[in-house]
Amino acid sequence: PYVFDYQCGSLKYDPPRDEHPGRVSIHIANAVGPRSIFDDPAYLPTCLRRVMAQSAAEYGADSLGTHTWLNSHPRWLELFPRSWQDNMGPETREVKWHFGFWGQFISARGIFNTRLGQQLRVTGELPFYPRLSWCTFDALRAHLNGAR
């Protein structure tokens, strides 16, 4: 089986960049396959809390962001506060060769996602296009703790 080098379950973070010195960029994988990262409602919130705690301790980070196809997926968006939607960039339609686009075609079992693949074949469009977004740790913590 594939061994993930992700610091926080199915999430990992990169150090902040100069243009956003307090913001870490997260990457998403499925470290719980063959189950989905969405099967256990507590799983991704736990991963996000770990990202916040570890990156704050390591880099003094106070916000996180990502550019992914999941930013067009309703189940992912439920994890984030309103500010995540407010900060959302447009769909990236210029397709690149990385999982930010193509990860949607890998199922929880690590095989080809036939349903989404068929949708691409029929429509000629990706089912989900990547978008960039971010939020502060304070807003994310409040949201994960039940503030809506």
Disulfide bonds with the S-S distance in Angstrom:
none
